[in-house]
Structures are given as structure tokens and as C-alpha cells.
């Protein structure tokens, strides 16, 4: 394609340099330039449309070319002035550079290149303007097609129905195990006691919110995943992993602060360093929780010891160090009270949002 492209421009140059000049290819390019300029006009720009039709009348230009009276510099200036008028501000500098070109072949090549960019600018502007209407139409279209599928196959959303029913049941009938996958052992909290106030039932938004919380700790062996969220399952699993690591990280920092005191943790540099170290170490927590927390406890206790020493503070006693290591390693257990407190605080924060 590049070879054909270069051959065309070489052929155009030969035509223009011949005696008398041959404007056959040039007229074809001018016709294309005219069509692009007209396509850039808005519907109400009728006066400018008529002006372009008159100035670039191809029949008249063809007659002028046949009699050797085609004024190429005048046409080039007119086209460049139009481009300056119609282009986006970001193209002004590029159009100005074209005005300094004297080679007619390079000028035509540059004009077509910039016009191509201007067409793309217009397309992007049009899409941006129509996007709200397109999105509204798209939603209506998808809803209609979705309803057609449901009419043909009523059992299409059985798993989604079970998922939402489970969330509604959790909210209206709270119990120690009502959170299902988000059990009290993993989060250390219970859903709002909607059953205590029979006059106030959970809203659909609250049911959906609680259903999404259940998805964050979905059993990977459970095949009854909601059909409407199958494409998001991997993303939800990644969010689950991030939430789990965040819980462990916060638990480690909470335990570490309880032993080292406010003075050491008042240093942003020390806290950031401890966060980075812990975050790097707990990446393998899901697959090796015990081994991971052993490494975390050893590294965190050493960092606290070194931090206290650098600040001229009293180092931890051997008993406190052993207690710190033991409590950090205990975070590996699901029933750890610190993990439960952090998880409960996280859910409370999400509920407030």
C-alpha cells in the first residue's frame, strides 16, 4: 500500500510538471477535498455550503484546467482559509504550517492528511454529543431483548433469583449465621435487624447491596453464581482477595500499634514502611496463612525494635516481643478477634457510604 501511495504522488508530480500541465489527478483530489469540507459543515451552515459549491464547482474547474487557466495557488489559499475556519483549535498550528508550503504536491498531500484528522475530530465530537441518547437507546434495547429471552426461558435467572432471595432473607431474618458466606466468623458482624421493626422492610437497594457483599466471599466451589454477574466473577474474586488482604494488613497494623505506642506510629515514614513490608509479605496469605504470618511477625517485630532504637525509646521486653509475635501469628486464624473487629469496621464503613 505504501508503494502504491508513493507511486500516486510521483505520478501527480509528473503530471503537474509536464508541458502543458495535466490536472487530471489534481482535479480528482480537489473533488475529494470538496466532499470532505462539505461533510464537516453543520446542517445550518447553508451559506457556507453554497459558497463551497460555487468556489469548487468541478465542472468549472475542469474547463479552466482544459484551457490552462486553473489558478492552483488561489484554490489552495481558499481551501486553507476554510480549513482554518472549520478545524478545531488543536489543528490551527498544523494548518498554519501548510500555508508555508510551495510544492503543490506536498501541499495537497498535507491538506488531505489534515482533513482526515478534521474528519476524525468531527466524528468524535458527534459521538460525544450523541452518547447520552445512544446510551439511553442501548439500555432500552438491551432491556427489551433481555425480556424476550426471559419470556422464552423462564428459568434463565434461577441462580440470580436465589442469590437475591438469600440476601433478602438474611436482612429480614437475622441470625448468627444469616450472612451465609459473609458469616460472623469471617466478618464478625450481623446485618441490620430489619425483623425487629416489621413496619420497615429493607429496600431493593439494600437487598442488592447485601447480595453484593455476599459475592465478595463466594464459595469458589458453588456453581450457582448469579447469571447476570458471570462476566464479572473474576473481577469480584479479585476484589475479594484485595478485601481479605486489606483486613489482614489493618489487623497487623492495629496489633503492632498496641505494642509500640503512639510515638512510633506518629511517624508517617515508619507507618508507610511497615505498610509496604506487610503488604508485600501477605500476598501469599490465602494459600499459606500460617507461614505468611510467621514471616510477618518476625519482620514487623524487628522493624518495631529498630524503630524504637532509632528514636531513642525503650525497646520491647522479651515478654512483650514474644506476645507481639504470638498475636501477629494468631491473625492467621479466621476466628481471630482482631480480624473480626477490622472486618466489622469495614462493613460499617461500606454501609455508611
PAKOLNU-43022 format. One record per residue (C-alpha): chain; residue in one letter; y, x negated, z; residue number from 0. Coordinates in nm, 3 decimals. Each point is the difference from the previous one (the first is absolute). Last residue first. Layout:
// residues N
(atom A; A; (Y; X; Z); NUM)
...
END
This chain:
// residues 353
(atom A; X; (0.504; 2.133; 5.209); 352)
(atom A; X; (-0.064; 0.107; 0.361); 351)
(atom A; X; (-0.368; 0.051; -0.084); 350)
(atom A; X; (-0.022; -0.351; -0.147); 349)
(atom A; X; (0.144; -0.149; 0.320); 348)
(atom A; X; (-0.241; 0.200; 0.217); 347)
(atom A; X; (-0.286; -0.123; -0.218); 346)
(atom A; X; (0.106; -0.362; 0.047); 345)
(atom A; X; (0.046; 0.040; 0.375); 344)
(atom A; X; (-0.352; 0.140; 0.029); 343)
(atom A; X; (-0.136; -0.295; -0.194); 342)
(atom A; X; (0.183; -0.245; 0.227); 341)
(atom A; X; (-0.130; 0.170; 0.315); 340)
(atom A; X; (-0.355; 0.017; -0.137); 339)
(atom A; X; (0.004; -0.367; -0.097); 338)
(atom A; X; (0.117; -0.089; 0.351); 337)
(atom A; X; (-0.277; 0.212; 0.155); 336)
(atom A; X; (-0.281; -0.176; -0.186); 335)
(atom A; X; (-0.254; 0.266; -0.101); 334)
(atom A; X; (-0.036; -0.143; -0.350); 333)
(atom A; X; (-0.089; -0.345; 0.135); 332)
(atom A; X; (0.155; -0.303; -0.174); 331)
(atom A; X; (0.298; 0.030; 0.236); 330)
(atom A; X; (-0.228; -0.143; 0.271); 329)
(atom A; X; (0.050; -0.346; -0.149); 328)
(atom A; X; (0.370; 0.020; 0.080); 327)
(atom A; X; (-0.072; 0.119; 0.354); 326)
(atom A; X; (-0.242; -0.286; 0.062); 325)
(atom A; X; (0.231; -0.264; -0.140); 324)
(atom A; X; (0.287; 0.123; 0.215); 323)
(atom A; X; (-0.221; 0.015; 0.311); 322)
(atom A; X; (-0.122; -0.356; -0.060); 321)
(atom A; X; (0.358; -0.117; -0.042); 320)
(atom A; X; (0.107; 0.189; 0.310); 319)
(atom A; X; (-0.275; -0.164; 0.205); 318)
(atom A; X; (0.073; -0.347; -0.144); 317)
(atom A; X; (0.364; 0.042; 0.094); 316)
(atom A; X; (0.251; 0.069; -0.270); 315)
(atom A; X; (0.264; -0.266; -0.051); 314)
(atom A; X; (0.325; 0.006; 0.196); 313)
(atom A; X; (0.302; -0.006; -0.229); 312)
(atom A; X; (0.167; -0.299; -0.162); 311)
(atom A; X; (0.059; 0.183; -0.328); 310)
(atom A; X; (-0.235; -0.231; -0.190); 309)
(atom A; X; (-0.269; 0.040; 0.269); 308)
(atom A; X; (0.019; 0.379; -0.008); 307)
(atom A; X; (-0.036; -0.006; -0.377); 306)
(atom A; X; (-0.293; -0.243; 0.010); 305)
(atom A; X; (-0.193; 0.215; 0.249); 304)
(atom A; X; (0.086; 0.315; -0.196); 303)
(atom A; X; (-0.111; -0.161; -0.326); 302)
(atom A; X; (-0.325; -0.120; 0.162); 301)
(atom A; X; (-0.075; 0.346; 0.136); 300)
(atom A; X; (0.069; 0.151; -0.344); 299)
(atom A; X; (-0.230; -0.248; -0.178); 298)
(atom A; X; (-0.295; 0.042; 0.237); 297)
(atom A; X; (0.033; 0.378; 0.024); 296)
(atom A; X; (0.034; 0.040; -0.378); 295)
(atom A; X; (-0.309; -0.213; -0.070); 294)
(atom A; X; (-0.207; 0.201; 0.248); 293)
(atom A; X; (0.154; 0.316; -0.142); 292)
(atom A; X; (-0.129; -0.082; -0.347); 291)
(atom A; X; (-0.350; -0.081; 0.120); 290)
(atom A; X; (-0.028; 0.336; 0.176); 289)
(atom A; X; (0.155; 0.207; -0.283); 288)
(atom A; X; (-0.197; -0.153; -0.290); 287)
(atom A; X; (0.009; 0.235; -0.304); 286)
(atom A; X; (0.306; 0.206; 0.091); 285)
(atom A; X; (0.175; -0.295; 0.169); 284)
(atom A; X; (-0.009; -0.229; -0.304); 283)
(atom A; X; (0.377; 0.019; -0.059); 282)
(atom A; X; (0.050; -0.039; 0.376); 281)
(atom A; X; (0.076; -0.375; -0.009); 280)
(atom A; X; (0.286; 0.016; -0.251); 279)
(atom A; X; (0.172; 0.282; 0.185); 278)
(atom A; X; (-0.037; -0.183; 0.330); 277)
(atom A; X; (0.162; -0.319; -0.130); 276)
(atom A; X; (0.282; 0.184; -0.174); 275)
(atom A; X; (0.072; 0.221; 0.301); 274)
(atom A; X; (-0.004; -0.295; 0.242); 273)
(atom A; X; (0.249; -0.188; -0.219); 272)
(atom A; X; (0.225; 0.303; -0.022); 271)
(atom A; X; (-0.011; 0.043; 0.379); 270)
(atom A; X; (0.078; -0.370; 0.060); 269)
(atom A; X; (0.291; -0.001; -0.243); 268)
(atom A; X; (0.141; 0.323; 0.139); 267)
(atom A; X; (0.016; -0.155; 0.353); 266)
(atom A; X; (0.022; 0.281; 0.255); 265)
(atom A; X; (-0.381; -0.012; 0.009); 264)
(atom A; X; (0.007; -0.320; 0.206); 263)
(atom A; X; (0.244; 0.138; 0.254); 262)
(atom A; X; (-0.154; 0.346; 0.015); 261)
(atom A; X; (-0.323; -0.109; 0.163); 260)
(atom A; X; (-0.296; -0.206; -0.120); 259)
(atom A; X; (-0.283; 0.213; 0.134); 258)
(atom A; X; (0.117; 0.353; -0.087); 257)
(atom A; X; (0.145; -0.134; -0.323); 256)
(atom A; X; (-0.338; -0.121; -0.122); 255)
(atom A; X; (-0.163; 0.336; 0.072); 254)
(atom A; X; (0.267; 0.188; -0.195); 253)
(atom A; X; (-0.005; -0.252; -0.285); 252)
(atom A; X; (-0.377; 0.027; -0.035); 251)
(atom A; X; (0.011; 0.380; 0.004); 250)
(atom A; X; (0.276; 0.006; -0.263); 249)
(atom A; X; (-0.209; -0.220; -0.230); 248)
(atom A; X; (-0.315; 0.206; 0.057); 247)
(atom A; X; (0.180; 0.326; -0.081); 246)
(atom A; X; (0.165; -0.153; -0.307); 245)
(atom A; X; (-0.339; -0.122; -0.119); 244)
(atom A; X; (-0.141; 0.352; 0.026); 243)
(atom A; X; (0.298; 0.152; -0.180); 242)
(atom A; X; (-0.032; -0.257; -0.279); 241)
(atom A; X; (-0.371; 0.075; -0.039); 240)
(atom A; X; (0.065; 0.373; -0.009); 239)
(atom A; X; (0.276; -0.051; -0.257); 238)
(atom A; X; (-0.245; -0.194; -0.215); 237)
(atom A; X; (-0.250; 0.284; 0.035); 236)
(atom A; X; (0.270; 0.246; -0.102); 235)
(atom A; X; (0.072; -0.206; -0.313); 234)
(atom A; X; (-0.369; -0.005; -0.088); 233)
(atom A; X; (-0.026; 0.376; 0.046); 232)
(atom A; X; (0.310; 0.085; -0.203); 231)
(atom A; X; (-0.185; 0.102; -0.318); 230)
(atom A; X; (-0.237; 0.211; 0.209); 229)
(atom A; X; (0.288; 0.187; 0.163); 228)
(atom A; X; (-0.033; 0.347; -0.155); 227)
(atom A; X; (-0.377; -0.009; 0.036); 226)
(atom A; X; (0.018; -0.039; 0.378); 225)
(atom A; X; (-0.268; -0.251; 0.114); 224)
(atom A; X; (-0.337; 0.163; 0.069); 223)
(atom A; X; (-0.194; -0.323; -0.063); 222)
(atom A; X; (0.021; -0.117; 0.361); 221)
(atom A; X; (-0.136; -0.356; 0.011); 220)
(atom A; X; (0.352; -0.148; 0.006); 219)
(atom A; X; (0.075; 0.204; 0.315); 218)
(atom A; X; (0.365; 0.096; -0.028); 217)
(atom A; X; (0.237; -0.171; 0.240); 216)
(atom A; X; (0.327; 0.047; -0.191); 215)
(atom A; X; (-0.135; 0.324; -0.147); 214)
(atom A; X; (0.025; 0.175; 0.336); 213)
(atom A; X; (0.371; -0.081; 0.010); 212)
(atom A; X; (0.034; 0.160; -0.343); 211)
(atom A; X; (-0.158; 0.318; 0.133); 210)
(atom A; X; (0.241; -0.001; 0.293); 209)
(atom A; X; (0.293; -0.007; -0.240); 208)
(atom A; X; (-0.153; 0.276; -0.213); 207)
(atom A; X; (-0.046; 0.219; 0.306); 206)
(atom A; X; (0.356; -0.078; 0.114); 205)
(atom A; X; (0.138; 0.092; -0.344); 204)
(atom A; X; (-0.201; 0.321; -0.004); 203)
(atom A; X; (0.169; 0.092; 0.330); 202)
(atom A; X; (-0.188; -0.007; 0.326); 201)
(atom A; X; (-0.020; 0.336; 0.177); 200)
(atom A; X; (0.248; 0.120; 0.258); 199)
(atom A; X; (-0.074; 0.329; 0.173); 198)
(atom A; X; (-0.329; -0.135; 0.135); 197)
(atom A; X; (0.176; -0.265; 0.206); 196)
(atom A; X; (-0.267; -0.203; 0.175); 195)
(atom A; X; (-0.200; -0.004; -0.323); 194)
(atom A; X; (0.268; -0.219; -0.159); 193)
(atom A; X; (-0.079; -0.279; 0.241); 192)
(atom A; X; (0.143; -0.282; -0.207); 191)
(atom A; X; (-0.272; -0.242; -0.117); 190)
(atom A; X; (-0.173; -0.228; 0.246); 189)
(atom A; X; (0.052; -0.365; 0.083); 188)
(atom A; X; (-0.186; -0.326; 0.058); 187)
(atom A; X; (-0.006; -0.092; -0.368); 186)
(atom A; X; (-0.350; -0.134; -0.050); 185)
(atom A; X; (-0.175; 0.142; 0.307); 184)
(atom A; X; (0.204; 0.316; -0.024); 183)
(atom A; X; (-0.147; 0.068; -0.338); 182)
(atom A; X; (0.187; -0.042; -0.328); 181)
(atom A; X; (-0.321; 0.048; -0.197); 180)
(atom A; X; (-0.040; 0.333; 0.167); 179)
(atom A; X; (0.331; 0.071; 0.175); 178)
(atom A; X; (-0.149; 0.279; 0.203); 177)
(atom A; X; (-0.223; -0.227; 0.208); 176)
(atom A; X; (0.179; 0.041; 0.331); 175)
(atom A; X; (0.085; 0.360; -0.093); 174)
(atom A; X; (0.276; 0.177; -0.182); 173)
(atom A; X; (-0.083; 0.333; -0.166); 172)
(atom A; X; (0.302; 0.094; -0.213); 171)
(atom A; X; (0.088; -0.350; -0.117); 170)
(atom A; X; (-0.354; -0.127; -0.055); 169)
(atom A; X; (-0.093; 0.326; -0.172); 168)
(atom A; X; (0.290; -0.036; -0.244); 167)
(atom A; X; (-0.105; -0.357; -0.083); 166)
(atom A; X; (-0.364; 0.103; -0.049); 165)
(atom A; X; (0.107; 0.286; -0.227); 164)
(atom A; X; (0.209; -0.244; -0.202); 163)
(atom A; X; (-0.296; -0.236; -0.054); 162)
(atom A; X; (-0.247; 0.283; -0.060); 161)
(atom A; X; (0.227; 0.148; -0.268); 160)
(atom A; X; (0.043; -0.340; -0.166); 159)
(atom A; X; (-0.378; -0.044; 0.000); 158)
(atom A; X; (-0.054; 0.339; -0.163); 157)
(atom A; X; (0.271; -0.054; -0.263); 156)
(atom A; X; (-0.190; 0.064; -0.327); 155)
(atom A; X; (-0.215; 0.272; 0.152); 154)
(atom A; X; (0.185; 0.275; -0.187); 153)
(atom A; X; (-0.076; -0.148; -0.342); 152)
(atom A; X; (0.155; 0.190; -0.293); 151)
(atom A; X; (0.291; 0.147; 0.196); 150)
(atom A; X; (0.053; -0.333; 0.176); 149)
(atom A; X; (0.021; -0.182; -0.333); 148)
(atom A; X; (0.256; 0.249; -0.131); 147)
(atom A; X; (0.201; -0.039; 0.322); 146)
(atom A; X; (0.016; -0.375; -0.055); 145)
(atom A; X; (0.121; 0.053; -0.355); 144)
(atom A; X; (0.280; 0.228; 0.123); 143)
(atom A; X; (0.096; -0.236; 0.282); 142)
(atom A; X; (0.003; -0.296; -0.237); 141)
(atom A; X; (0.229; 0.182; -0.243); 140)
(atom A; X; (0.237; 0.113; 0.274); 139)
(atom A; X; (0.020; -0.353; 0.140); 138)
(atom A; X; (0.057; -0.148; -0.346); 137)
(atom A; X; (0.275; 0.251; -0.076); 136)
(atom A; X; (0.183; -0.097; 0.317); 135)
(atom A; X; (-0.052; -0.368; -0.072); 134)
(atom A; X; (0.126; 0.038; -0.355); 133)
(atom A; X; (0.307; 0.189; 0.120); 132)
(atom A; X; (0.083; -0.267; 0.260); 131)
(atom A; X; (-0.073; -0.280; -0.254); 130)
(atom A; X; (0.223; 0.138; -0.275); 129)
(atom A; X; (0.302; -0.216; 0.076); 128)
(atom A; X; (-0.209; -0.311; 0.069); 127)
(atom A; X; (-0.201; 0.057; -0.318); 126)
(atom A; X; (0.320; 0.036; -0.203); 125)
(atom A; X; (0.151; -0.314; 0.150); 124)
(atom A; X; (-0.318; -0.198; -0.069); 123)
(atom A; X; (-0.009; 0.123; -0.359); 122)
(atom A; X; (0.368; -0.084; -0.048); 121)
(atom A; X; (-0.047; -0.352; 0.134); 120)
(atom A; X; (-0.304; -0.045; -0.226); 119)
(atom A; X; (0.207; 0.104; -0.300); 118)
(atom A; X; (0.270; -0.245; 0.106); 117)
(atom A; X; (-0.255; -0.280; 0.016); 116)
(atom A; X; (-0.115; 0.080; -0.355); 115)
(atom A; X; (0.364; 0.010; -0.109); 114)
(atom A; X; (0.040; -0.350; 0.144); 113)
(atom A; X; (-0.288; -0.131; -0.210); 112)
(atom A; X; (0.118; 0.181; -0.312); 111)
(atom A; X; (0.351; -0.142; 0.032); 110)
(atom A; X; (-0.132; -0.352; 0.060); 109)
(atom A; X; (-0.213; 0.008; -0.316); 108)
(atom A; X; (0.291; 0.139; -0.199); 107)
(atom A; X; (0.226; -0.277; 0.131); 106)
(atom A; X; (-0.260; -0.271; -0.063); 105)
(atom A; X; (-0.025; 0.116; -0.361); 104)
(atom A; X; (0.376; 0.037; -0.045); 103)
(atom A; X; (0.069; -0.357; 0.130); 102)
(atom A; X; (0.349; 0.017; 0.152); 101)
(atom A; X; (-0.088; 0.078; 0.362); 100)
(atom A; X; (0.291; 0.020; 0.249); 99)
(atom A; X; (-0.015; 0.380; 0.028); 98)
(atom A; X; (-0.367; -0.019; 0.100); 97)
(atom A; X; (0.095; -0.175; 0.324); 96)
(atom A; X; (0.217; 0.299; 0.092); 95)
(atom A; X; (-0.301; 0.231; -0.037); 94)
(atom A; X; (-0.198; -0.210; 0.250); 93)
(atom A; X; (0.289; 0.000; 0.249); 92)
(atom A; X; (0.037; 0.377; -0.017); 91)
(atom A; X; (-0.372; 0.072; 0.049); 90)
(atom A; X; (0.011; 0.050; 0.382); 89)
(atom A; X; (0.291; 0.241; -0.046); 88)
(atom A; X; (-0.235; 0.243; -0.184); 87)
(atom A; X; (0.047; 0.022; -0.375); 86)
(atom A; X; (0.175; 0.278; -0.189); 85)
(atom A; X; (0.356; -0.126; -0.047); 84)
(atom A; X; (-0.093; -0.365; -0.041); 83)
(atom A; X; (-0.272; 0.105; -0.245); 82)
(atom A; X; (0.253; 0.198; -0.198); 81)
(atom A; X; (0.234; -0.299; -0.018); 80)
(atom A; X; (-0.294; -0.217; -0.112); 79)
(atom A; X; (-0.087; 0.247; -0.276); 78)
(atom A; X; (0.358; 0.010; -0.128); 77)
(atom A; X; (0.029; -0.379; 0.009); 76)
(atom A; X; (-0.323; -0.037; -0.196); 75)
(atom A; X; (0.106; 0.258; -0.259); 74)
(atom A; X; (0.331; -0.180; -0.058); 73)
(atom A; X; (-0.177; -0.338; -0.027); 72)
(atom A; X; (-0.250; 0.145; -0.254); 71)
(atom A; X; (0.255; 0.151; -0.241); 70)
(atom A; X; (-0.224; 0.124; -0.282); 69)
(atom A; X; (0.197; -0.024; -0.325); 68)
(atom A; X; (-0.261; -0.167; -0.221); 67)
(atom A; X; (-0.025; 0.307; -0.225); 66)
(atom A; X; (-0.361; 0.077; 0.099); 65)
(atom A; X; (0.084; -0.069; 0.366); 64)
(atom A; X; (0.291; 0.247; -0.010); 63)
(atom A; X; (-0.231; 0.266; -0.146); 62)
(atom A; X; (-0.257; -0.062; 0.272); 61)
(atom A; X; (0.268; 0.021; 0.269); 60)
(atom A; X; (0.110; 0.336; -0.136); 59)
(atom A; X; (-0.354; 0.137; 0.001); 58)
(atom A; X; (-0.060; -0.144; 0.346); 57)
(atom A; X; (0.303; 0.164; 0.158); 56)
(atom A; X; (0.059; -0.237; 0.288); 55)
(atom A; X; (0.370; 0.074; 0.062); 54)
(atom A; X; (-0.038; 0.373; -0.067); 53)
(atom A; X; (-0.315; 0.059; 0.203); 52)
(atom A; X; (0.141; -0.219; 0.276); 51)
(atom A; X; (0.323; 0.204; 0.012); 50)
(atom A; X; (-0.193; 0.328; -0.001); 49)
(atom A; X; (-0.202; -0.114; 0.300); 48)
(atom A; X; (0.313; -0.119; 0.178); 47)
(atom A; X; (0.152; 0.346; -0.038); 46)
(atom A; X; (-0.322; 0.173; 0.106); 45)
(atom A; X; (-0.038; -0.184; 0.330); 44)
(atom A; X; (-0.120; 0.314; 0.187); 43)
(atom A; X; (-0.371; -0.068; -0.052); 42)
(atom A; X; (0.020; -0.358; 0.135); 41)
(atom A; X; (-0.007; -0.288; -0.244); 40)
(atom A; X; (-0.256; -0.281; 0.022); 39)
(atom A; X; (-0.219; 0.150; -0.273); 38)
(atom A; X; (0.292; -0.017; -0.242); 37)
(atom A; X; (0.037; -0.374; 0.062); 36)
(atom A; X; (-0.373; -0.051; -0.056); 35)
(atom A; X; (0.004; 0.191; -0.330); 34)
(atom A; X; (0.303; -0.197; -0.123); 33)
(atom A; X; (-0.162; -0.333; 0.085); 32)
(atom A; X; (-0.312; 0.104; -0.192); 31)
(atom A; X; (0.210; 0.088; -0.305); 30)
(atom A; X; (0.185; -0.330; 0.035); 29)
(atom A; X; (-0.335; -0.180; 0.002); 28)
(atom A; X; (-0.105; 0.177; -0.319); 27)
(atom A; X; (0.335; -0.086; -0.157); 26)
(atom A; X; (-0.047; -0.366; 0.088); 25)
(atom A; X; (-0.345; -0.001; -0.159); 24)
(atom A; X; (0.141; 0.115; -0.337); 23)
(atom A; X; (0.332; -0.187; 0.023); 22)
(atom A; X; (-0.063; -0.254; -0.278); 21)
(atom A; X; (0.291; -0.241; -0.031); 20)
(atom A; X; (0.111; -0.090; -0.357); 19)
(atom A; X; (-0.091; -0.279; 0.008); 18)
(atom A; X; (-0.258; -0.048; 0.278); 17)
(atom A; X; (0.105; -0.090; 0.352); 16)
(atom A; X; (-0.041; 0.357; 0.135); 15)
(atom A; X; (-0.343; 0.037; -0.157); 14)
(atom A; X; (-0.120; -0.338; 0.122); 13)
(atom A; X; (0.112; 0.081; 0.355); 12)
(atom A; X; (-0.184; 0.332; -0.009); 11)
(atom A; X; (-0.319; -0.179; -0.114); 10)
(atom A; X; (0.030; -0.248; 0.286); 9)
(atom A; X; (0.047; 0.294; 0.240); 8)
(atom A; X; (-0.314; 0.170; -0.134); 7)
(atom A; X; (-0.205; -0.320; 0.009); 6)
(atom A; X; (0.092; -0.054; 0.365); 5)
(atom A; X; (-0.132; 0.345; 0.097); 4)
(atom A; X; (-0.313; -0.038; -0.211); 3)
(atom A; X; (-0.076; -0.331; 0.172); 2)
(atom A; X; (0.068; 0.150; 0.343); 1)
(atom A; X; (-0.234; 0.286; -0.077); 0)
END
